Structure formats: C-alpha cells, structure tokens
Amino acid sequence: LGFIAACYLAVAMMFIVHAIILVLSGHNPLHYYKTVWPVLTFAFVSRSSAAAIPLAISAQEKFGVPSTIANIAASFGSSMGQNGCAGIYPAIMVAMIAPTMGIDPLSFHFLATLLPAIALGSIGVAGVGGGGTFAALIVLSTLNFPVALVGIFIAIEPIVDMARTALNVNGSMMSGVVASRVLDTKAQEKQPSVTLN
C-alpha cells in the first residue's frame, strides 16, 4: 500500500510540474486539462501509450499544434521520455529495495548512479501495459540489484500502471503543445518588421 501511495503521489506531483510548464509557456492549465481529459482517461483505462497515440494527436491539434509536431510528440512520447513508467516506477522501486541491501537511497553517490540508469533505461521502453516492469528490470540490473524482486511488484503493477500511463501520455501531448508554442514564437521573432513611410 505504501508503494502504491508513493507512486500515485509522485504521479500527482508530476502533473503539477506539467501544469507549471504550461503556465510558463503561456497556456492555461485548466483549459489544457479540460481539453485532454478524454485522452487521459483513455490512457488510464487502456494502460497503453501506443494505443492513445491517435487521441493524443487530435488533442494536440485542438491547440493549433501542426500535425507534424503532434505526430512526432505522440509517437516519440510513447516509447521514450516516459515520466511514469520509465522514471517514477523504477526510482520508487529501487528506493524501496536499496535499504534492504544496506544502501542509503538518499546518498549523493547512489542518486548519481540511479539517475543516469533511469534516463538511459527510459529510451525505447515499449508503450504497452506493463512497460514499467521492463524499465525496472533495466534499472535494477544496471545497479546490480536482484531483478527477481520485480516479481513481488507484478501483482500490484496494473494498479499503478494506469496512472503512470496517463502521465506518460500527458507528457507527450504537453511536449507537442509547448514545442509548437516555442517554434511559433521563434518564427515570429525572425519575421522582418515592416515599417510604413
């Protein structure tokens, strides 16, 4: 229960971070979340980032994101940069296992080893239900932790996988929306100003 609560708390915190990024990029987070809510609920229920790609693309297009940016953001977001499955899940799992092996999970040396392992492990993780388990296996084996411990968490993995997948899909949509805004701003700055005499 503590593991489930920690995962959901971390996911909620990341949704807040996403909202802050939206505010900094000039978007209204309430309007954004209202628009993408159907996509997030689909991702939550389906537990598949890949299955949510078409919905994620159409949601981004509602914000005026060009289809090329929307397609790239949704496609790449389903297999890399997954905050939930490849970031939060392995990190919390490792943090819970480390003390049983006599390792302080808050030590600088341990965190300096853990963060690159998680970042590299997040590249190419399948956007299907249970993808977080594969990411956890990558991270645990990289840190020389016993990978058999993943089996203990498989029974509760679907419960946390729903929220993780919604976070992953939100991250990909938000990336497209923010990237489109940044590119529009840069394009406007490059346009020469016309003066009338």
Secondary structure, DSSP 8 states (H G I E B T S, - for coil): -HHHHHHHHHHHHHHHHHHHHHHHTT--HHHHHHHHHHHHHHHHHH--TTTTHHHHHHHHHTTT--HHHHHHHHHHHTTS--IIIIIIHHHHHHHHHGGGGT--TT-HHHHHHHHHHHHHHTTT--SSTTHHHHHHHHHHHHTT--GGGHHHHTTTHHHHHHHHHHHHHHHHHHHHHHHHHHHHHHHHHHS------
